[in-house]
Amino acid sequence: MKIKLLNVGFGNVVVASRVVAVVSPNSAPMRRLKETAKKNGKLIDASQGRKTRSIVVTDSDHVTLSAIQPETLAQRLATGEDVE
């Protein structure tokens, strides 16, 4: 059984089947989501200190920050481009 992984940048990956949403971090609700995840210990910063361009939400309520545009991540999910 192969597990598909989504590359969220800088060698960091997320299990593609666990991804619920890929969203832009610019709105107030997304900033609140990020703060709530940080408070609950479920925030993963995969942006490597760069500007956060997308937020990946998983079914386990983990929130992953990425420096890659949401459109790029969505395209990677749709085409099945992955790291095995």
PDB file with SEQRES, HELIX, SHEET and CRYST1 records, atoms N, CA, C and O in Angstrom:
SEQRES   1 A   84  MET LYS ILE LYS LEU LEU ASN VAL GLY PHE GLY ASN VAL          
SEQRES   2 A   84  VAL VAL ALA SER ARG VAL VAL ALA VAL VAL SER PRO ASN          
SEQRES   3 A   84  SER ALA PRO MET ARG ARG LEU LYS GLU THR ALA LYS LYS          
SEQRES   4 A   84  ASN GLY LYS LEU ILE ASP ALA SER GLN GLY ARG LYS THR          
SEQRES   5 A   84  ARG SER ILE VAL VAL THR ASP SER ASP HIS VAL THR LEU          
SEQRES   6 A   84  SER ALA ILE GLN PRO GLU THR LEU ALA GLN ARG LEU ALA          
SEQRES   7 A   84  THR GLY GLU ASP VAL GLU                                      
HELIX    1 AA1 ALA A   16  ARG A   18  5                                   3    
HELIX    2 AA2 ALA A   28  LYS A   39  1                                  12    
HELIX    3 AA3 PRO A   70  THR A   79  1                                  10    
SHEET    1 AA1 2 LEU A   5  GLY A   9  0                                        
SHEET    2 AA1 2 ASN A  12  VAL A  15 -1                                        
SHEET    1 AA2 4 VAL A  19  VAL A  23  0                                        
SHEET    2 AA2 4 SER A  54  THR A  58 -1                                        
SHEET    3 AA2 4 VAL A  63  SER A  66 -1                                        
SHEET    4 AA2 4 LEU A  43  ASP A  45  1                                        
CRYST1    1.000    1.000    1.000  90.00  90.00  90.00 P 1           1          
ATOM      1  N   MET A   1       0.841  -1.189   0.000  1.00  0.00           N  
ATOM      2  CA  MET A   1       0.000   0.000   0.000  1.00  0.00           C  
ATOM      3  C   MET A   1       0.882   1.246   0.000  1.00  0.00           C  
ATOM      4  O   MET A   1       1.758   1.401   0.850  1.00  0.00           O  
ATOM      5  N   LYS A   2       0.638   2.125  -0.958  1.00  0.00           N  
ATOM      6  CA  LYS A   2       1.395   3.369  -1.045  1.00  0.00           C  
ATOM      7  C   LYS A   2       0.642   4.476  -0.327  1.00  0.00           C  
ATOM      8  O   LYS A   2      -0.575   4.611  -0.458  1.00  0.00           O  
ATOM      9  N   ILE A   3       1.375   5.249   0.422  1.00  0.00           N  
ATOM     10  CA  ILE A   3       0.795   6.413   1.086  1.00  0.00           C  
ATOM     11  C   ILE A   3       1.229   7.636   0.291  1.00  0.00           C  
ATOM     12  O   ILE A   3       2.423   7.871   0.103  1.00  0.00           O  
ATOM     13  N   LYS A   4       0.269   8.404  -0.168  1.00  0.00           N  
ATOM     14  CA  LYS A   4       0.563   9.615  -0.932  1.00  0.00           C  
ATOM     15  C   LYS A   4       0.885  10.744   0.027  1.00  0.00           C  
ATOM     16  O   LYS A   4       0.158  10.987   0.989  1.00  0.00           O  
ATOM     17  N   LEU A   5       1.978  11.425  -0.246  1.00  0.00           N  
ATOM     18  CA  LEU A   5       2.426  12.530   0.586  1.00  0.00           C  
ATOM     19  C   LEU A   5       2.384  13.818  -0.217  1.00  0.00           C  
ATOM     20  O   LEU A   5       2.751  13.839  -1.391  1.00  0.00           O  
ATOM     21  N   LEU A   6       1.939  14.881   0.415  1.00  0.00           N  
ATOM     22  CA  LEU A   6       1.878  16.202  -0.208  1.00  0.00           C  
ATOM     23  C   LEU A   6       3.078  17.011   0.269  1.00  0.00           C  
ATOM     24  O   LEU A   6       3.248  17.228   1.469  1.00  0.00           O  
ATOM     25  N   ASN A   7       3.907  17.454  -0.668  1.00  0.00           N  
ATOM     26  CA  ASN A   7       5.070  18.272  -0.344  1.00  0.00           C  
ATOM     27  C   ASN A   7       4.593  19.697  -0.048  1.00  0.00           C  
ATOM     28  O   ASN A   7       4.053  20.372  -0.924  1.00  0.00           O  
ATOM     29  N   VAL A   8       4.797  20.149   1.199  1.00  0.00           N  
ATOM     30  CA  VAL A   8       4.374  21.496   1.585  1.00  0.00           C  
ATOM     31  C   VAL A   8       5.554  22.457   1.635  1.00  0.00           C  
ATOM     32  O   VAL A   8       5.438  23.566   2.156  1.00  0.00           O  
ATOM     33  N   GLY A   9       6.693  22.025   1.089  1.00  0.00           N  
ATOM     34  CA  GLY A   9       7.853  22.897   0.958  1.00  0.00           C  
ATOM     35  C   GLY A   9       8.987  22.559   1.891  1.00  0.00           C  
ATOM     36  O   GLY A   9       8.782  22.106   3.017  1.00  0.00           O  
ATOM     37  N   PHE A  10      10.203  22.791   1.395  1.00  0.00           N  
ATOM     38  CA  PHE A  10      11.438  22.640   2.164  1.00  0.00           C  
ATOM     39  C   PHE A  10      11.612  21.232   2.737  1.00  0.00           C  
ATOM     40  O   PHE A  10      12.128  21.063   3.842  1.00  0.00           O  
ATOM     41  N   GLY A  11      11.180  20.229   1.979  1.00  0.00           N  
ATOM     42  CA  GLY A  11      11.335  18.850   2.408  1.00  0.00           C  
ATOM     43  C   GLY A  11      10.305  18.383   3.425  1.00  0.00           C  
ATOM     44  O   GLY A  11      10.432  17.285   3.966  1.00  0.00           O  
ATOM     45  N   ASN A  12       9.307  19.177   3.689  1.00  0.00           N  
ATOM     46  CA  ASN A  12       8.241  18.815   4.630  1.00  0.00           C  
ATOM     47  C   ASN A  12       7.059  18.246   3.856  1.00  0.00           C  
ATOM     48  O   ASN A  12       6.696  18.751   2.794  1.00  0.00           O  
ATOM     49  N   VAL A  13       6.468  17.195   4.399  1.00  0.00           N  
ATOM     50  CA  VAL A  13       5.340  16.547   3.723  1.00  0.00           C  
ATOM     51  C   VAL A  13       4.199  16.297   4.698  1.00  0.00           C  
ATOM     52  O   VAL A  13       4.398  16.205   5.910  1.00  0.00           O  
ATOM     53  N   VAL A  14       2.989  16.188   4.131  1.00  0.00           N  
ATOM     54  CA  VAL A  14       1.781  15.876   4.884  1.00  0.00           C  
ATOM     55  C   VAL A  14       1.113  14.713   4.146  1.00  0.00           C  
ATOM     56  O   VAL A  14       1.160  14.653   2.918  1.00  0.00           O  
ATOM     57  N   VAL A  15       0.499  13.797   4.880  1.00  0.00           N  
ATOM     58  CA  VAL A  15      -0.213  12.689   4.251  1.00  0.00           C  
ATOM     59  C   VAL A  15      -1.414  13.264   3.489  1.00  0.00           C  
ATOM     60  O   VAL A  15      -2.303  13.870   4.089  1.00  0.00           O  
ATOM     61  N   ALA A  16      -1.432  13.073   2.175  1.00  0.00           N  
ATOM     62  CA  ALA A  16      -2.430  13.710   1.307  1.00  0.00           C  
ATOM     63  C   ALA A  16      -3.857  13.294   1.653  1.00  0.00           C  
ATOM     64  O   ALA A  16      -4.774  14.110   1.563  1.00  0.00           O  
ATOM     65  N   SER A  17      -4.055  12.049   2.043  1.00  0.00           N  
ATOM     66  CA  SER A  17      -5.411  11.588   2.344  1.00  0.00           C  
ATOM     67  C   SER A  17      -5.976  12.201   3.622  1.00  0.00           C  
ATOM     68  O   SER A  17      -7.183  12.125   3.853  1.00  0.00           O  
ATOM     69  N   ARG A  18      -5.140  12.801   4.450  1.00  0.00           N  
ATOM     70  CA  ARG A  18      -5.591  13.420   5.700  1.00  0.00           C  
ATOM     71  C   ARG A  18      -5.926  14.903   5.536  1.00  0.00           C  
ATOM     72  O   ARG A  18      -6.471  15.516   6.454  1.00  0.00           O  
ATOM     73  N   VAL A  19      -5.606  15.487   4.375  1.00  0.00           N  
ATOM     74  CA  VAL A  19      -5.827  16.919   4.150  1.00  0.00           C  
ATOM     75  C   VAL A  19      -7.313  17.186   3.949  1.00  0.00           C  
ATOM     76  O   VAL A  19      -7.969  16.565   3.113  1.00  0.00           O  
ATOM     77  N   VAL A  20      -7.826  18.128   4.738  1.00  0.00           N  
ATOM     78  CA  VAL A  20      -9.228  18.537   4.643  1.00  0.00           C  
ATOM     79  C   VAL A  20      -9.356  19.812   3.818  1.00  0.00           C  
ATOM     80  O   VAL A  20     -10.283  19.951   3.019  1.00  0.00           O  
ATOM     81  N   ALA A  21      -8.412  20.754   4.015  1.00  0.00           N  
ATOM     82  CA  ALA A  21      -8.496  22.032   3.320  1.00  0.00           C  
ATOM     83  C   ALA A  21      -7.118  22.654   3.166  1.00  0.00           C  
ATOM     84  O   ALA A  21      -6.220  22.454   3.985  1.00  0.00           O  
ATOM     85  N   VAL A  22      -6.983  23.419   2.084  1.00  0.00           N  
ATOM     86  CA  VAL A  22      -5.798  24.250   1.859  1.00  0.00           C  
ATOM     87  C   VAL A  22      -6.340  25.651   1.648  1.00  0.00           C  
ATOM     88  O   VAL A  22      -7.052  25.906   0.676  1.00  0.00           O  
ATOM     89  N   VAL A  23      -6.005  26.565   2.559  1.00  0.00           N  
ATOM     90  CA  VAL A  23      -6.609  27.901   2.537  1.00  0.00           C  
ATOM     91  C   VAL A  23      -5.550  28.994   2.634  1.00  0.00           C  
ATOM     92  O   VAL A  23      -4.414  28.754   3.042  1.00  0.00           O  
ATOM     93  N   SER A  24      -5.955  30.192   2.250  1.00  0.00           N  
ATOM     94  CA  SER A  24      -5.098  31.358   2.358  1.00  0.00           C  
ATOM     95  C   SER A  24      -5.142  31.886   3.792  1.00  0.00           C  
ATOM     96  O   SER A  24      -6.208  31.874   4.407  1.00  0.00           O  
ATOM     97  N   PRO A  25      -4.020  32.347   4.341  1.00  0.00           N  
ATOM     98  CA  PRO A  25      -3.982  32.782   5.734  1.00  0.00           C  
ATOM     99  C   PRO A  25      -4.394  34.234   5.966  1.00  0.00           C  
ATOM    100  O   PRO A  25      -4.255  34.740   7.080  1.00  0.00           O  
ATOM    101  N   ASN A  26      -4.891  34.905   4.944  1.00  0.00           N  
ATOM    102  CA  ASN A  26      -5.109  36.351   5.032  1.00  0.00           C  
ATOM    103  C   ASN A  26      -6.372  36.788   5.768  1.00  0.00           C  
ATOM    104  O   ASN A  26      -6.456  37.938   6.199  1.00  0.00           O  
ATOM    105  N   SER A  27      -7.350  35.905   5.922  1.00  0.00           N  
ATOM    106  CA  SER A  27      -8.601  36.333   6.552  1.00  0.00           C  
ATOM    107  C   SER A  27      -8.525  36.205   8.072  1.00  0.00           C  
ATOM    108  O   SER A  27      -7.707  35.455   8.607  1.00  0.00           O  
ATOM    109  N   ALA A  28      -9.379  36.938   8.746  1.00  0.00           N  
ATOM    110  CA  ALA A  28      -9.415  36.911  10.209  1.00  0.00           C  
ATOM    111  C   ALA A  28      -9.753  35.522  10.760  1.00  0.00           C  
ATOM    112  O   ALA A  28      -9.140  35.105  11.742  1.00  0.00           O  
ATOM    113  N   PRO A  29     -10.707  34.786  10.165  1.00  0.00           N  
ATOM    114  CA  PRO A  29     -10.989  33.441  10.689  1.00  0.00           C  
ATOM    115  C   PRO A  29      -9.781  32.499  10.593  1.00  0.00           C  
ATOM    116  O   PRO A  29      -9.583  31.652  11.464  1.00  0.00           O  
ATOM    117  N   MET A  30      -8.990  32.645   9.550  1.00  0.00           N  
ATOM    118  CA  MET A  30      -7.803  31.796   9.404  1.00  0.00           C  
ATOM    119  C   MET A  30      -6.729  32.176  10.422  1.00  0.00           C  
ATOM    120  O   MET A  30      -5.999  31.313  10.909  1.00  0.00           O  
ATOM    121  N   ARG A  31      -6.633  33.450  10.739  1.00  0.00           N  
ATOM    122  CA  ARG A  31      -5.691  33.878  11.787  1.00  0.00           C  
ATOM    123  C   ARG A  31      -6.130  33.327  13.141  1.00  0.00           C  
ATOM    124  O   ARG A  31      -5.295  32.913  13.945  1.00  0.00           O  
ATOM    125  N   ARG A  32      -7.443  33.321  13.396  1.00  0.00           N  
ATOM    126  CA  ARG A  32      -7.958  32.744  14.645  1.00  0.00           C  
ATOM    127  C   ARG A  32      -7.716  31.236  14.684  1.00  0.00           C  
ATOM    128  O   ARG A  32      -7.355  30.691  15.727  1.00  0.00           O  
ATOM    129  N   LEU A  33      -7.914  30.564  13.551  1.00  0.00           N  
ATOM    130  CA  LEU A  33      -7.657  29.125  13.466  1.00  0.00           C  
ATOM    131  C   LEU A  33      -6.197  28.822  13.799  1.00  0.00           C  
ATOM    132  O   LEU A  33      -5.897  27.875  14.526  1.00  0.00           O  
ATOM    133  N   LYS A  34      -5.308  29.630  13.265  1.00  0.00           N  
ATOM    134  CA  LYS A  34      -3.871  29.470  13.516  1.00  0.00           C  
ATOM    135  C   LYS A  34      -3.561  29.664  15.004  1.00  0.00           C  
ATOM    136  O   LYS A  34      -2.811  28.877  15.582  1.00  0.00           O  
ATOM    137  N   GLU A  35      -4.120  30.685  15.619  1.00  0.00           N  
ATOM    138  CA  GLU A  35      -3.879  30.952  17.035  1.00  0.00           C  
ATOM    139  C   GLU A  35      -4.456  29.855  17.925  1.00  0.00           C  
ATOM    140  O   GLU A  35      -3.833  29.460  18.910  1.00  0.00           O  
ATOM    141  N   THR A  36      -5.642  29.365  17.579  1.00  0.00           N  
ATOM    142  CA  THR A  36      -6.260  28.282  18.345  1.00  0.00           C  
ATOM    143  C   THR A  36      -5.415  27.016  18.267  1.00  0.00           C  
ATOM    144  O   THR A  36      -5.209  26.340  19.274  1.00  0.00           O  
ATOM    145  N   ALA A  37      -4.927  26.699  17.075  1.00  0.00           N  
ATOM    146  CA  ALA A  37      -4.085  25.515  16.902  1.00  0.00           C  
ATOM    147  C   ALA A  37      -2.789  25.657  17.697  1.00  0.00           C  
ATOM    148  O   ALA A  37      -2.304  24.689  18.283  1.00  0.00           O  
ATOM    149  N   LYS A  38      -2.234  26.858  17.715  1.00  0.00           N  
ATOM    150  CA  LYS A  38      -0.998  27.098  18.477  1.00  0.00           C  
ATOM    151  C   LYS A  38      -1.242  26.888  19.964  1.00  0.00           C  
ATOM    152  O   LYS A  38      -0.428  26.275  20.655  1.00  0.00           O  
ATOM    153  N   LYS A  39      -2.375  27.404  20.454  1.00  0.00           N  
ATOM    154  CA  LYS A  39      -2.720  27.274  21.868  1.00  0.00           C  
ATOM    155  C   LYS A  39      -2.938  25.809  22.253  1.00  0.00           C  
ATOM    156  O   LYS A  39      -2.607  25.402  23.366  1.00  0.00           O  
ATOM    157  N   ASN A  40      -3.502  25.010  21.321  1.00  0.00           N  
ATOM    158  CA  ASN A  40      -3.786  23.601  21.582  1.00  0.00           C  
ATOM    159  C   ASN A  40      -2.620  22.674  21.257  1.00  0.00           C  
ATOM    160  O   ASN A  40      -2.737  21.459  21.415  1.00  0.00           O  
ATOM    161  N   GLY A  41      -1.499  23.228  20.805  1.00  0.00           N  
ATOM    162  CA  GLY A  41      -0.337  22.408  20.480  1.00  0.00           C  
ATOM    163  C   GLY A  41      -0.481  21.628  19.193  1.00  0.00           C  
ATOM    164  O   GLY A  41       0.157  20.588  19.028  1.00  0.00           O  
ATOM    165  N   LYS A  42      -1.313  22.112  18.269  1.00  0.00           N  
ATOM    166  CA  LYS A  42      -1.540  21.413  17.014  1.00  0.00           C  
ATOM    167  C   LYS A  42      -1.100  22.226  15.809  1.00  0.00           C  
ATOM    168  O   LYS A  42      -1.557  21.977  14.694  1.00  0.00           O  
ATOM    169  N   LEU A  43      -0.218  23.193  16.021  1.00  0.00           N  
ATOM    170  CA  LEU A  43       0.292  24.015  14.927  1.00  0.00           C  
ATOM    171  C   LEU A  43       1.656  23.496  14.499  1.00  0.00           C  
ATOM    172  O   LEU A  43       2.544  23.291  15.327  1.00  0.00           O  
ATOM    173  N   ILE A  44       1.811  23.287  13.201  1.00  0.00           N  
ATOM    174  CA  ILE A  44       3.081  22.842  12.628  1.00  0.00           C  
ATOM    175  C   ILE A  44       3.534  23.919  11.655  1.00  0.00           C  
ATOM    176  O   ILE A  44       2.841  24.209  10.680  1.00  0.00           O  
ATOM    177  N   ASP A  45       4.697  24.513  11.918  1.00  0.00           N  
ATOM    178  CA  ASP A  45       5.213  25.567  11.048  1.00  0.00           C  
ATOM    179  C   ASP A  45       6.219  24.972  10.081  1.00  0.00           C  
ATOM    180  O   ASP A  45       7.374  24.739  10.438  1.00  0.00           O  
ATOM    181  N   ALA A  46       5.773  24.725   8.848  1.00  0.00           N  
ATOM    182  CA  ALA A  46       6.640  24.168   7.816  1.00  0.00           C  
ATOM    183  C   ALA A  46       7.103  25.249   6.842  1.00  0.00           C  
ATOM    184  O   ALA A  46       7.583  24.942   5.751  1.00  0.00           O  
ATOM    185  N   SER A  47       6.958  26.510   7.235  1.00  0.00           N  
ATOM    186  CA  SER A  47       7.333  27.620   6.353  1.00  0.00           C  
ATOM    187  C   SER A  47       8.814  27.975   6.463  1.00  0.00           C  
ATOM    188  O   SER A  47       9.320  28.783   5.684  1.00  0.00           O  
ATOM    189  N   GLN A  48       9.509  27.375   7.425  1.00  0.00           N  
ATOM    190  CA  GLN A  48      10.950  27.598   7.605  1.00  0.00           C  
ATOM    191  C   GLN A  48      11.302  29.077   7.757  1.00  0.00           C  
ATOM    192  O   GLN A  48      12.325  29.535   7.248  1.00  0.00           O  
ATOM    193  N   GLY A  49      10.446  29.817   8.460  1.00  0.00           N  
ATOM    194  CA  GLY A  49      10.716  31.224   8.737  1.00  0.00           C  
ATOM    195  C   GLY A  49      10.328  32.172   7.625  1.00  0.00           C  
ATOM    196  O   GLY A  49      10.493  33.384   7.766  1.00  0.00           O  
ATOM    197  N   ARG A  50       9.823  31.662   6.540  1.00  0.00           N  
ATOM    198  CA  ARG A  50       9.391  32.521   5.440  1.00  0.00           C  
ATOM    199  C   ARG A  50       7.932  32.912   5.642  1.00  0.00           C  
ATOM    200  O   ARG A  50       7.261  32.414   6.545  1.00  0.00           O  
ATOM    201  N   LYS A  51       7.451  33.814   4.784  1.00  0.00           N  
ATOM    202  CA  LYS A  51       6.070  34.273   4.893  1.00  0.00           C  
ATOM    203  C   LYS A  51       5.113  33.108   4.669  1.00  0.00           C  
ATOM    204  O   LYS A  51       5.278  32.329   3.731  1.00  0.00           O  
ATOM    205  N   THR A  52       4.107  32.996   5.542  1.00  0.00           N  
ATOM    206  CA  THR A  52       3.092  31.954   5.404  1.00  0.00           C  
ATOM    207  C   THR A  52       2.159  32.330   4.264  1.00  0.00           C  
ATOM    208  O   THR A  52       1.516  33.379   4.299  1.00  0.00           O  
ATOM    209  N   ARG A  53       2.090  31.473   3.257  1.00  0.00           N  
ATOM    210  CA  ARG A  53       1.234  31.739   2.096  1.00  0.00           C  
ATOM    211  C   ARG A  53       0.025  30.825   2.056  1.00  0.00           C  
ATOM    212  O   ARG A  53      -0.945  31.110   1.353  1.00  0.00           O  
ATOM    213  N   SER A  54       0.072  29.714   2.813  1.00  0.00           N  
ATOM    214  CA  SER A  54      -1.097  28.834   2.858  1.00  0.00           C  
ATOM    215  C   SER A  54      -1.149  28.090   4.182  1.00  0.00           C  
ATOM    216  O   SER A  54      -0.141  27.907   4.863  1.00  0.00           O  
ATOM    217  N   ILE A  55      -2.358  27.668   4.520  1.00  0.00           N  
ATOM    218  CA  ILE A  55      -2.597  26.883   5.727  1.00  0.00           C  
ATOM    219  C   ILE A  55      -3.228  25.573   5.284  1.00  0.00           C  
ATOM    220  O   ILE A  55      -4.222  25.563   4.557  1.00  0.00           O  
ATOM    221  N   VAL A  56      -2.634  24.458   5.734  1.00  0.00           N  
ATOM    222  CA  VAL A  56      -3.154  23.131   5.416  1.00  0.00           C  
ATOM    223  C   VAL A  56      -3.811  22.585   6.683  1.00  0.00           C  
ATOM    224  O   VAL A  56      -3.164  22.470   7.725  1.00  0.00           O  
ATOM    225  N   VAL A  57      -5.090  22.253   6.589  1.00  0.00           N  
ATOM    226  CA  VAL A  57      -5.845  21.724   7.724  1.00  0.00           C  
ATOM    227  C   VAL A  57      -6.048  20.231   7.494  1.00  0.00           C  
ATOM    228  O   VAL A  57      -6.441  19.813   6.405  1.00  0.00           O  
ATOM    229  N   THR A  58      -5.777  19.423   8.531  1.00  0.00           N  
ATOM    230  CA  THR A  58      -5.939  17.977   8.408  1.00  0.00           C  
ATOM    231  C   THR A  58      -7.137  17.496   9.224  1.00  0.00           C  
ATOM    232  O   THR A  58      -7.698  18.239  10.028  1.00  0.00           O  
ATOM    233  N   ASP A  59      -7.516  16.244   9.002  1.00  0.00           N  
ATOM    234  CA  ASP A  59      -8.669  15.686   9.702  1.00  0.00           C  
ATOM    235  C   ASP A  59      -8.407  15.442  11.188  1.00  0.00           C  
ATOM    236  O   ASP A  59      -9.342  15.177  11.944  1.00  0.00           O  
ATOM    237  N   SER A  60      -7.151  15.527  11.612  1.00  0.00           N  
ATOM    238  CA  SER A  60      -6.809  15.381  13.030  1.00  0.00           C  
ATOM    239  C   SER A  60      -6.749  16.747  13.731  1.00  0.00           C  
ATOM    240  O   SER A  60      -6.269  16.851  14.859  1.00  0.00           O  
ATOM    241  N   ASP A  61      -7.236  17.778  13.057  1.00  0.00           N  
ATOM    242  CA  ASP A  61      -7.248  19.165  13.553  1.00  0.00           C  
ATOM    243  C   ASP A  61      -5.867  19.780  13.661  1.00  0.00           C  
ATOM    244  O   ASP A  61      -5.707  20.805  14.324  1.00  0.00           O  
ATOM    245  N   HIS A  62      -4.859  19.184  13.027  1.00  0.00           N  
ATOM    246  CA  HIS A  62      -3.549  19.803  12.962  1.00  0.00           C  
ATOM    247  C   HIS A  62      -3.571  20.869  11.863  1.00  0.00           C  
ATOM    248  O   HIS A  62      -4.216  20.701  10.828  1.00  0.00           O  
ATOM    249  N   VAL A  63      -2.858  21.957  12.108  1.00  0.00           N  
ATOM    250  CA  VAL A  63      -2.786  23.060  11.164  1.00  0.00           C  
ATOM    251  C   VAL A  63      -1.324  23.223  10.777  1.00  0.00           C  
ATOM    252  O   VAL A  63      -0.467  23.444  11.633  1.00  0.00           O  
ATOM    253  N   THR A  64      -1.043  23.111   9.475  1.00  0.00           N  
ATOM    254  CA  THR A  64       0.323  23.218   8.977  1.00  0.00           C  
ATOM    255  C   THR A  64       0.460  24.496   8.174  1.00  0.00           C  
ATOM    256  O   THR A  64      -0.328  24.753   7.264  1.00  0.00           O  
ATOM    257  N   LEU A  65       1.469  25.303   8.513  1.00  0.00           N  
ATOM    258  CA  LEU A  65       1.743  26.534   7.784  1.00  0.00           C  
ATOM    259  C   LEU A  65       2.751  26.240   6.688  1.00  0.00           C  
ATOM    260  O   LEU A  65       3.729  25.528   6.916  1.00  0.00           O  
ATOM    261  N   SER A  66       2.519  26.787   5.495  1.00  0.00           N  
ATOM    262  CA  SER A  66       3.416  26.544   4.368  1.00  0.00           C  
ATOM    263  C   SER A  66       3.739  27.852   3.663  1.00  0.00           C  
ATOM    264  O   SER A  66       2.929  28.779   3.648  1.00  0.00           O  
ATOM    265  N   ALA A  67       4.929  27.917   3.079  1.00  0.00           N  
ATOM    266  CA  ALA A  67       5.348  29.097   2.326  1.00  0.00           C  
ATOM    267  C   ALA A  67       4.971  28.977   0.851  1.00  0.00           C  
ATOM    268  O   ALA A  67       5.339  29.834   0.048  1.00  0.00           O  
ATOM    269  N   ILE A  68       4.244  27.928   0.489  1.00  0.00           N  
ATOM    270  CA  ILE A  68       3.828  27.701  -0.898  1.00  0.00           C  
ATOM    271  C   ILE A  68       2.392  28.188  -1.076  1.00  0.00           C  
ATOM    272  O   ILE A  68       1.560  28.036  -0.181  1.00  0.00           O  
ATOM    273  N   GLN A  69       2.109  28.774  -2.241  1.00  0.00           N  
ATOM    274  CA  GLN A  69       0.773  29.292  -2.539  1.00  0.00           C  
ATOM    275  C   GLN A  69      -0.285  28.191  -2.461  1.00  0.00           C  
ATOM    276  O   GLN A  69      -0.003  27.049  -2.823  1.00  0.00           O  
ATOM    277  N   PRO A  70      -1.497  28.510  -1.995  1.00  0.00           N  
ATOM    278  CA  PRO A  70      -2.569  27.511  -1.908  1.00  0.00           C  
ATOM    279  C   PRO A  70      -2.895  26.879  -3.269  1.00  0.00           C  
ATOM    280  O   PRO A  70      -3.199  25.689  -3.344  1.00  0.00           O  
ATOM    281  N   GLU A  71      -2.832  27.672  -4.333  1.00  0.00           N  
ATOM    282  CA  GLU A  71      -3.121  27.153  -5.667  1.00  0.00           C  
ATOM    283  C   GLU A  71      -2.131  26.063  -6.060  1.00  0.00           C  
ATOM    284  O   GLU A  71      -2.515  25.065  -6.669  1.00  0.00           O  
ATOM    285  N   THR A  72      -0.867  26.248  -5.715  1.00  0.00           N  
ATOM    286  CA  THR A  72       0.166  25.266  -6.028  1.00  0.00           C  
ATOM    287  C   THR A  72      -0.074  23.980  -5.252  1.00  0.00           C  
ATOM    288  O   THR A  72       0.027  22.888  -5.812  1.00  0.00           O  
ATOM    289  N   LEU A  73      -0.392  24.100  -3.966  1.00  0.00           N  
ATOM    290  CA  LEU A  73      -0.659  22.914  -3.158  1.00  0.00           C  
ATOM    291  C   LEU A  73      -1.908  22.187  -3.662  1.00  0.00           C  
ATOM    292  O   LEU A  73      -1.924  20.958  -3.718  1.00  0.00           O  
ATOM    293  N   ALA A  74      -2.949  22.932  -4.027  1.00  0.00           N  
ATOM    294  CA  ALA A  74      -4.169  22.321  -4.547  1.00  0.00           C  
ATOM    295  C   ALA A  74      -3.884  21.580  -5.849  1.00  0.00           C  
ATOM    296  O   ALA A  74      -4.418  20.496  -6.082  1.00  0.00           O  
ATOM    297  N   GLN A  75      -3.052  22.161  -6.687  1.00  0.00           N  
ATOM    298  CA  GLN A  75      -2.687  21.513  -7.937  1.00  0.00           C  
ATOM    299  C   GLN A  75      -1.910  20.223  -7.666  1.00  0.00           C  
ATOM    300  O   GLN A  75      -2.131  19.216  -8.339  1.00  0.00           O  
ATOM    301  N   ARG A  76      -1.015  20.247  -6.698  1.00  0.00           N  
ATOM    302  CA  ARG A  76      -0.261  19.046  -6.339  1.00  0.00           C  
ATOM    303  C   ARG A  76      -1.193  17.950  -5.828  1.00  0.00           C  
ATOM    304  O   ARG A  76      -0.996  16.772  -6.126  1.00  0.00           O  
ATOM    305  N   LEU A  77      -2.201  18.340  -5.062  1.00  0.00           N  
ATOM    306  CA  LEU A  77      -3.181  17.364  -4.572  1.00  0.00           C  
ATOM    307  C   LEU A  77      -4.008  16.781  -5.724  1.00  0.00           C  
ATOM    308  O   LEU A  77      -4.255  15.576  -5.772  1.00  0.00           O  
ATOM    309  N   ALA A  78      -4.430  17.646  -6.646  1.00  0.00           N  
ATOM    310  CA  ALA A  78      -5.294  17.214  -7.737  1.00  0.00           C  
ATOM    311  C   ALA A  78      -4.566  16.315  -8.728  1.00  0.00           C  
ATOM    312  O   ALA A  78      -5.144  15.349  -9.227  1.00  0.00           O  
ATOM    313  N   THR A  79      -3.312  16.620  -9.016  1.00  0.00           N  
ATOM    314  CA  THR A  79      -2.577  15.852 -10.022  1.00  0.00           C  
ATOM    315  C   THR A  79      -1.937  14.613  -9.428  1.00  0.00           C  
ATOM    316  O   THR A  79      -1.448  13.750 -10.156  1.00  0.00           O  
ATOM    317  N   GLY A  80      -1.939  14.523  -8.111  1.00  0.00           N  
ATOM    318  CA  GLY A  80      -1.322  13.364  -7.476  1.00  0.00           C  
ATOM    319  C   GLY A  80       0.186  13.469  -7.398  1.00  0.00           C  
ATOM    320  O   GLY A  80       0.860  12.482  -7.102  1.00  0.00           O  
ATOM    321  N   GLU A  81       0.738  14.667  -7.663  1.00  0.00           N  
ATOM    322  CA  GLU A  81       2.178  14.876  -7.533  1.00  0.00           C  
ATOM    323  C   GLU A  81       2.531  14.684  -6.070  1.00  0.00           C  
ATOM    324  O   GLU A  81       1.939  15.320  -5.197  1.00  0.00           O  
ATOM    325  N   ASP A  82       3.484  13.818  -5.800  1.00  0.00           N  
ATOM    326  CA  ASP A  82       3.759  13.486  -4.412  1.00  0.00           C  
ATOM    327  C   ASP A  82       5.204  13.087  -4.208  1.00  0.00           C  
ATOM    328  O   ASP A  82       6.005  13.049  -5.142  1.00  0.00           O  
ATOM    329  N   VAL A  83       5.507  12.795  -2.980  1.00  0.00           N  
ATOM    330  CA  VAL A  83       6.804  12.260  -2.579  1.00  0.00           C  
ATOM    331  C   VAL A  83       6.511  10.896  -1.999  1.00  0.00           C  
ATOM    332  O   VAL A  83       5.668  10.776  -1.110  1.00  0.00           O  
ATOM    333  N   GLU A  84       7.182   9.868  -2.475  1.00  0.00           N  
ATOM    334  CA  GLU A  84       6.892   8.525  -1.973  1.00  0.00           C  
ATOM    335  C   GLU A  84       8.006   8.003  -1.108  1.00  0.00           C  
ATOM    336  O   GLU A  84       7.922   6.883  -0.603  1.00  0.00           O  
TER     337      GLU A  84                                                      
END                                                                             
